[in-house]
Amino acid sequence: MTHPRDYFSANYADARRRFTEAAKAAGSTPERHINAKAKGPAGEELSTEVVRIGPKDAENVIFASSGTHGVEGFCGSGAQVGMLVNGLHRELPKNTALVLIHAINPHGFAHERRVNEDNVDLNRNFRNHATKPPHNAAYAEVHALLIPEDWDGPARKAADAAIVKYIAERGERTFQAAVSTGQWEFPDGLFYGGKAPTWSNQLWRRLIREHAGQARRIVHLDFHTGLGGYGDCEVIFGPNTVIPADLARARAWWGKVTNTAAAGESVSAPVQGVNPGAIPEEAPQAEVTAVALEYGVVPVLDTLGALRADHWLYSKGKGDISSPLGKAIKKQIRNGFYGETDDWKDRIYKKGAEVLRQTFKGLGG
């Protein structure tokens, strides 16, 4: 076994190369899905790679996805490469397929942003867009504070002071929830859910239909970073709607599984429009067990600070990543979601492998 540091990458192109090479070495050539709406930093094509291992008509299908939140793809990509390099697919239970989805939001990964090419948070995009979006009054109250007119002048200083006062009066958790639950009214804002299904949303739905349209049981493991202690992993129950039997099954398989619908139980605030919601819509016949693997990097206020900076850079700062300020902000966003130490990488891979093996056991392996 190689050291987990060797599974992780320096950038999106490196990650895509490592994943492709690991898949081919395991006997599978990834299927490439090009996002025609987006380009990389040098104008290159961006794509999501998909590998399926297991019977075509498998009753059980496990999806393991990376890059829902772009820059968080460093984490999930490393875990996926490690799974392939170490042959975890050879432990698959009977009648079970493993589908690895690499960089479902390739634009965010390539540009080291959490959002997609339209500033949409993919994990707030899974709602019925034919209906009127909910109004998030708590976010509307803080939006102007999150993205001030300047980032190195009086507007930022005043905004930061107002945020400090907000937290002192209402608490850090209230501020986190106001910012991160999801909002659909401020296209330049944080955690914006969009007005229509994104390219990544549509691709995820297609992959569910193609790979699990007839499956009896579907499992979804989605890799994330940004909340919790450095290298710690919280397994968070994924769906917006909590079905008690599904939550009980998740806890029987993986032990401590938190539920964002229960106030204060998770490092995450309750969120709306997350990607597991697409599974019962596209494969209504299946029993669904879906969780997010949330790994910590920096304290939550530092995470939100990095997101504020990144959104300011692309909305007010004209996306100038070549200036000293732009370079500092891009370093801040990367450091907020990617722990680049050997210890962090080791913990990410080992926990991901543990959860996958627990999934095999839960499915009867």
PyMOL commands that set and color helices and strands:
alter all, ss='L'
color gray80, all
select helices_A, chain A and resi 4-7+12-25+70-85+88-91+106-110+122-124+137-146+154-170+172-180+199-212+244-254+275-282+300-315+324-337+342-362
alter helices_A, ss='H'
color red, helices_A
select strands_A, chain A and resi 31-39+45-53+60-65+96-102+217-230+233-237+287-296
alter strands_A, ss='S'
color yellow, strands_A
deselect
rebuild
show_as cartoon
